[in-house]
Amino acid sequence: MAKYVFRANDAFPFRERQIIMAKPVANNAISRNVFKPDELVWIDGWVADVMNRPDQWIPILMEFLAFRARGLQAKFTRTGSRRGFQYSSKFLAWFSVQHTVVIRCLQESTRPVLAAELRKHPYETEVLRGNPYTSSAVSGVLAESAGPPIMPVPPGEQLTRCAYCGMSYKRSEPRCSHCGASQ
């Protein structure tokens, strides 16, 4: 049998199989022992491909939140003497790709690039900052790299800077939308 060779943007090229996990897939990395050797080549190829394209990091982070939610929705099953949470191999492989990319994006050497990408996507950044799983990491990356993202200002909108927290808010509002201090 020929060995699999990864090509960029390859879809999951293997027959899907069902894998039973002891715990729901959500916070932890998936053991590499779960996958077959060709599936590992595919996973490693995707991780390397995405890590070389920082413009893909924010979409992967956003997609990871959805995959994480789907992983938590798995039902507990019993198959003969085996018990656990059943997932398809394709789902677990994609989850593993995304989890690895998220972890590598947060490494100290890649944080400045991640911060720059977060600044290019202000709305996605706010979603990531609002999610309990990613909020502290994203906020930390932004704090290390000189403050909060710059939100685009609609034309005709006048902003004022809060004397207490330093965040900008609409001049027409009586209170700062960040800390609640009045003008």
N, C-alpha and C positions, 0 to 999 in steps of 0.2 A: 504494500500500500504506500502511495506517495505521501510525503510529508507536506503539510499545509504551509504555504508561503503567503504572508500578509501583503495585501495591496491596499493602498490608501482608499478610504471610504468603502471598504468591503462590508457588506451586510453580514449578519451572522450566518456563516456558510454551512453549518452542521445541522444534523437532524436534532430537533428539540427533544429533550428527555425530561422527565420529572425528577426533581431532587428534593428530598425531605431534609429540612434543617431543624435542629433542636430548638432554636429560638427564632422569633421573627427577624427578618433582615431589616435593620434600621440604622443602628449606630456603629456597628463593628465591621471591620473588614471581613470579607469572606475568605475562608481558608483556601489556599491554592490547591489543596488535596481534593477538593470537590470537583475540579475541572479535569478534563482529559488534556493530554499534551498539546494537541492541535488547538483546542479552545484557549489554552494559555498563550500560545503564539498569537492568536487573534486579539486577546485582551491586551497583551504587552504591545502589540503593534498599534492598536488604537490609542493607548496611553501615550506612547512615544509621539504619535502623529499629533494628538491634541496638545501635548506639552510644547511642541515646536510651533504652535499657532496660538499665541496668547489671545487673539481676537475671538477664539472659541471658548475661552475659559468661563466667561459670564453666562453664555447660553448653557454650558454644561452645569454650572452651579445652579441655575434656575431649574434645569431638567432634573437634577439630582434631588431637589426638594419634592418633585412629583413622584419620582421613583421611590424615594424614602417613604412617602405617604402610602404608595401602593404596597410596599413591603410590609408596612404595619397592618394592612388590611387582610393579610393571609389568614386563612382559617386553619385551625388545628385539625389534623386528620390522623386516622389510624389505618394503616395498610398492613394487614397481617400482624406481625409482632412489632412493626415499626410505627413509631408515633412522632409527630412533629408538624412543621409547617411546610406545605408543599409549594414549590416554585418551579418554573420552567428553567432549563439551563440557559436559554437566551436572556431571560430576565436577570438571572444571577450574573451572567457575564457582563451585561450592560451596567448593572449596579456596581460590579467590581471595577469596571473602567471608570465610571463617574466618581466613585468613592476614592480611588487612587488619584485621579486628577485633582479632586478637592483637597486631599491631603498634601499633594505636591505643590499646589498653588499657594498653600499657606506656609511653606517652608521659608525660612529666613532669606534665602538667596533669591526667591521669586516674588517676595512681597512687594517690592517697588513696582514691578511690572503689573502685578495684580491690582495695586492701588491705582495705577494709571488706567487700566482697563475699567475699573469700577467708576472712575471719574467720567469715562466716555459713555457710561450707561447709568445715568442718575436715577431713572425710575426703577430699573432692576436692582440697583443698589439699595434703594429704600425697601423693596420687597425682601431682600436678603437681610437687611438690618432689622426688619420687623419679625423675622422668623426666629423662634427661640433656639433652633439648632445652629443657625449661622450668625446670629446677631452679634455675639461677642467677638467672634473671629473677624468678621467684616469690619466692625467698629474699631477693633484693635489695629487692623491693617491700615485703615484710614487715619487713625490717630497717629500712628508711627510716621505717616507720610504727609504731615502738614494739614490736618483738619478735615472737616466734613466736605462732601462733594459739592460742587457748585451747581445749584439747580438753575435751569433756564428761567428767565424772567419774562412773562408775557409782555408784549408791547403795551405801553401806556400804564403799566403797573409801577407804583412807587414803593420802594422798600426803605425801611429804617432799621438800624442796628440796635439790638437790645443792650442797655447799659449793664445788665447783670450777667447774661450768658454769652453775649457777643454774636448771637445768631440773627439773621435778617428775617424780618416779617413785614407784612403789608402795613403801610402807613395808615390805612383806613381801619385797621383792627385796633380795638382799645387795649388789647393785651398781647404779649409775646406768645406766639403759638408753641414755642419750645419750652419755656420755663413758667409762663403764666404771669410774669411781672407786668404791671400796668405802666403806661407811658409816663 
